Amino acid sequence: MNLVTGASGFIGGRIVHALAERGERIRILIRPGANLTGLAGTDYQIAVGDVLDKESIRAAVRGCRRIYHAAAVYTLWSRTPGHIYQVNVEGTRNMLRAAMAAKVERVVYTSSVATIGLPGDGLGSEATPVSLQDMAGDYKRSKFLAESVAFDFIRRGAPVVIVNPTFPVGCGDLKPTPTGEVIVRFLRRGMPAYLDTGLNVVDADDVARGHLLAAERGRIGQRYILGNRNMTLKEIFQVLATITGLPEPRIRLPFYPVLFFAGLDAALAKLMPRRTPVAAPEGVRMARKKMFVDPTKAVKELGLPQSPADKALEKSVNWFRSHGYG
């Protein structure tokens, strides 16, 4: 039996699909009322609970051989930042404690490229030095601290492999995630300008397969970047323009004025309950450096697939359009 947490989310949902394609038995830990639209066509058991509810975790873990812990709050702005730390850090602690007590065979913990160090030049890798002080914003700090929790359990004998997805695109991004939101805004012609930044783009289904490969081939205590192609934001918009026929943004914005207006917008959003910032300050700070990384370790050790990034972007566009996002 495989347990997947965060199955109603983007990556968790793709993990469920990847397991289902292999005919694996699947149990999902979900909160009451979770939207399971993204799991259509798969067969699974439901364990109702929450990563902050220790008893429900213990019940969900019982009888499971492998755990894919993908549950997380992935947002670059929140009115309640403490909740981000509760779910991402304490939820991970609760899950790993239960997994260790149940003597599961393997846990694959879904971290983030956000915790990967970025050198002054060259590409970031699993070995690039990084510290909590390098983490900009609550999301990045929470994922860094959650990784620290995972390493603590590894030192105590927990069979944990850590994976660090980059910026996945593809089918099933229901919410959508901050990455998917960029594509949705482009489709709605809401991206008239861009920052000079860059991302590592990867097919979400390759990320899901990377989780399964990490469970089978990953070395306990190791991190694996699940990524593919480094692209500037301008290059991404050029590809999206080719796919959609829509015009690409041609105005490059300066960093500091954008950061100032993002901060002002976030301050206004806190005063207005129904307002959310157009650009979260944390996202702008992250954009100061091109988040270019090297996924070679995962490709060589796990056999991580490298589906073309252009095709992954096309899959994402087609999925968003067919589901009424743009």
C-alpha positions in Angstrom: 0.0 0.0 0.0 1.2 3.5 -0.9 0.1 6.5 1.1 0.0 9.9 -0.7 -0.5 13.1 1.3 -1.5 16.3 -0.6 -3.3 14.2 -3.2 -5.8 16.9 -3.9 -2.9 19.2 -4.9 -1.0 19.5 -8.2 2.0 17.3 -7.5 0.2 14.9 -5.1 -2.4 14.4 -7.7 0.1 13.6 -10.4 1.8 11.1 -8.0 -1.6 9.3 -7.6 -1.9 9.1 -11.4 1.6 7.7 -11.7 1.0 5.1 -9.1 -2.4 4.2 -10.7 -0.8 3.7 -14.1 1.5 1.1 -12.5 -1.5 -0.7 -10.9 -0.3 0.2 -7.4 -2.6 0.2 -4.4 -3.1 3.7 -3.2 -4.4 5.4 0.0 -4.8 9.2 0.2 -4.9 11.3 3.3 -7.2 14.2 2.7 -9.1 16.8 4.7 -12.9 16.7 4.8 -14.4 18.3 1.7 -11.2 18.2 -0.4 -11.6 18.7 -4.1 -10.7 15.4 -5.7 -11.4 16.4 -9.3 -7.8 16.0 -10.2 -7.9 12.3 -9.3 -10.6 11.3 -11.8 -9.9 8.0 -13.4 -7.8 6.6 -10.6 -8.7 4.1 -7.9 -7.8 4.8 -4.2 -8.7 4.4 -0.6 -9.6 7.5 1.4 -8.2 8.3 4.8 -9.9 11.4 6.1 -7.5 13.5 8.3 -4.9 16.2 8.4 -1.1 16.3 8.7 -1.7 18.3 11.9 -3.9 15.6 13.4 -1.6 12.9 14.8 -4.2 10.3 15.3 -5.5 10.5 11.7 -1.9 10.2 10.5 -1.3 7.1 12.5 -4.4 5.5 11.1 -3.5 6.5 7.5 0.0 5.1 7.8 -1.1 1.8 9.2 -0.3 -1.0 6.7 1.5 1.2 4.2 4.9 0.2 2.7 5.7 3.6 1.1 4.7 7.1 1.8 4.8 10.1 -0.6 4.5 13.2 1.6 3.5 15.9 -0.8 1.1 17.8 1.5 2.2 21.5 1.9 0.9 25.0 1.8 2.4 26.4 -1.5 1.7 30.1 -1.5 3.9 33.2 -1.8 1.5 35.4 0.2 -0.8 34.6 3.2 -2.8 36.5 5.7 -1.9 33.8 8.2 1.8 33.0 7.7 1.9 30.9 10.8 -0.3 28.3 9.1 2.4 27.8 6.4 4.9 26.8 9.1 2.4 24.6 10.9 1.5 22.6 7.8 4.9 22.5 6.1 7.1 22.1 9.2 5.1 20.5 12.0 3.0 18.5 9.5 6.2 17.0 8.1 7.4 16.2 11.7 4.1 14.5 12.5 4.2 12.4 9.3 7.8 11.3 9.7 7.3 10.4 13.3 4.3 8.2 12.4 6.2 6.7 9.5 9.1 5.8 11.7 6.8 4.3 14.4 5.1 2.2 11.7 8.4 1.0 10.3 7.6 1.9 6.7 10.0 0.8 4.0 10.5 4.3 2.4 9.3 7.9 2.7 9.7 10.3 -0.2 9.4 13.8 1.1 8.5 16.5 -1.4 10.6 19.5 -0.7 11.2 22.4 -3.2 13.7 24.0 -5.4 13.3 26.9 -3.1 15.7 25.3 -0.6 18.4 24.8 -3.2 21.4 27.2 -2.9 22.0 29.5 -5.9 25.7 30.3 -6.5 26.8 33.7 -7.8 27.5 32.1 -11.1 26.8 28.7 -12.5 23.9 26.3 -11.6 22.6 25.4 -8.2 22.8 21.8 -7.2 22.0 19.6 -4.2 25.5 20.3 -2.9 25.4 24.1 -3.2 25.9 25.7 0.3 22.7 27.4 1.6 21.3 28.6 4.9 18.1 29.8 6.5 19.3 33.4 6.0 19.3 32.8 2.2 15.5 32.0 2.3 13.3 34.9 1.2 9.8 34.8 2.7 7.7 32.4 4.7 7.2 29.7 2.1 11.0 29.2 1.4 11.8 29.4 5.1 9.1 26.9 6.0 10.4 24.4 3.4 14.0 24.9 4.5 12.9 24.2 8.1 10.9 21.2 7.0 14.0 19.7 5.2 15.9 20.2 8.5 13.2 18.1 10.2 13.6 15.5 7.6 17.4 15.3 8.0 16.9 15.1 11.8 14.7 12.0 11.3 17.2 10.6 8.8 19.9 10.8 11.5 17.6 8.8 13.7 17.2 6.1 11.2 14.1 7.1 9.2 14.2 5.8 5.6 13.7 9.2 3.9 14.6 10.4 0.4 14.1 14.1 -0.3 13.1 15.4 -3.7 13.2 19.0 -4.8 10.9 19.7 -7.7 11.6 22.8 -9.7 8.7 24.6 -11.5 6.3 21.9 -12.7 3.8 22.6 -15.5 1.3 20.3 -17.1 -2.2 18.8 -16.4 -4.1 19.0 -13.2 -3.0 22.3 -11.7 -6.4 23.0 -10.2 -5.7 25.8 -7.8 -3.5 26.9 -9.7 -0.1 27.0 -8.1 2.0 30.2 -8.3 3.8 28.7 -11.3 0.5 27.9 -13.1 -0.9 31.3 -12.2 1.8 32.8 -14.5 0.5 30.8 -17.4 -3.2 31.6 -16.6 -2.4 35.3 -16.4 -0.7 35.1 -19.8 -3.7 33.3 -21.3 -5.9 36.1 -19.9 -3.6 38.7 -21.3 -2.8 39.9 -17.8 1.0 39.9 -18.2 1.9 43.1 -20.1 5.5 43.1 -18.7 8.1 40.8 -17.2 11.0 40.7 -14.8 14.5 39.6 -15.9 14.4 36.3 -14.1 14.5 32.6 -14.8 13.1 29.3 -13.8 13.8 25.6 -14.3 10.7 24.2 -16.1 9.8 20.5 -15.8 6.8 18.4 -16.8 4.7 17.7 -13.8 4.3 14.0 -14.8 8.1 13.7 -14.9 8.1 15.0 -11.4 5.5 12.4 -10.3 7.6 9.7 -11.9 10.6 11.1 -10.2 8.9 10.5 -6.8 8.3 6.8 -7.7 11.9 6.5 -8.9 13.2 8.0 -5.7 11.3 5.4 -3.7 12.8 2.6 -5.7 16.3 3.9 -6.5 17.0 6.9 -4.3 19.6 6.7 -1.6 18.3 7.3 1.9 19.4 10.7 3.2 20.0 12.2 -0.3 18.3 15.1 -2.1 17.4 15.0 -5.7 16.4 18.0 -7.9 13.5 17.0 -10.1 14.0 19.5 -12.9 14.7 19.8 -16.6 15.3 23.0 -18.6 16.5 26.3 -17.4 14.6 29.1 -19.1 14.4 32.9 -18.6 10.9 34.2 -18.0 11.2 36.0 -21.4 11.9 32.6 -23.1 8.9 31.0 -21.3 6.6 33.8 -22.6 8.1 33.4 -26.1 7.2 29.7 -26.0 3.7 30.5 -24.7 3.2 33.0 -27.5 4.2 30.4 -30.1 1.8 27.9 -28.6 -1.2 30.2 -28.2 -0.8 32.9 -30.8 -1.1 35.5 -28.1 1.4 38.4 -28.0 4.3 38.1 -25.6 5.1 40.9 -23.1 7.9 43.1 -24.4 8.4 45.5 -21.5 11.1 44.5 -19.0 10.5 46.0 -15.6 13.2 47.1 -13.1 13.5 45.0 -9.9 13.3 47.5 -7.1 10.3 49.6 -8.3 8.4 46.3 -8.8 9.4 45.2 -5.2 8.2 48.5 -3.8 4.8 48.3 -5.5 4.4 44.7 -4.6 5.0 45.6 -0.9 2.5 48.4 -1.2 0.0 46.1 -2.9 0.5 43.4 -0.1 0.0 46.0 2.6 -3.3 47.1 1.0 -4.4 43.5 0.7 -4.0 43.0 4.4 -6.4 45.9 5.0 -8.9 44.7 2.4 -10.2 41.1 3.2 -11.2 40.3 -0.4 -8.1 41.6 -2.0 -5.0 39.5 -2.9 -1.8 41.1 -4.2 -1.2 41.0 -7.9 2.5 40.2 -7.3 3.5 38.9 -3.9 6.7 40.5 -2.5 8.1 37.1 -1.7 7.7 36.1 -5.4 9.4 39.3 -6.5 12.3 38.7 -4.1 12.7 35.2 -5.4 12.9 36.6 -8.9 15.9 38.7 -8.1 18.1 35.6 -8.9 17.5 33.3 -11.9 16.6 30.0 -10.2 18.7 27.9 -12.6 19.7 24.5 -11.2 21.3 21.2 -12.4 19.1 18.1 -12.3 22.0 15.8 -13.4 22.0 13.8 -10.1 18.3 12.8 -10.5 18.8 12.0 -14.2 21.8 9.8 -13.5 20.9 8.1 -10.3 17.1 7.9 -10.6 16.6 7.9 -14.4 14.4 11.0 -14.1 12.6 11.5 -17.5 13.4 14.7 -19.4 10.2 15.4 -21.4 10.6 18.5 -23.5 9.8 21.7 -21.6 8.0 23.2 -24.6 5.7 20.2 -24.7 5.0 20.5 -21.0 4.1 24.1 -21.4 1.8 23.2 -24.3 0.1 20.5 -22.1 -0.4 23.1 -19.4 -1.9 25.6 -21.8 -4.3 23.0 -23.3 -5.3 21.8 -19.8 -6.0 25.3 -18.5 -8.0 26.2 -21.7 -10.0 23.0 -21.6 -10.9 23.6 -18.0 -12.0 27.2 -18.4 -9.0 29.1 -17.0 -8.2 31.2 -20.0 
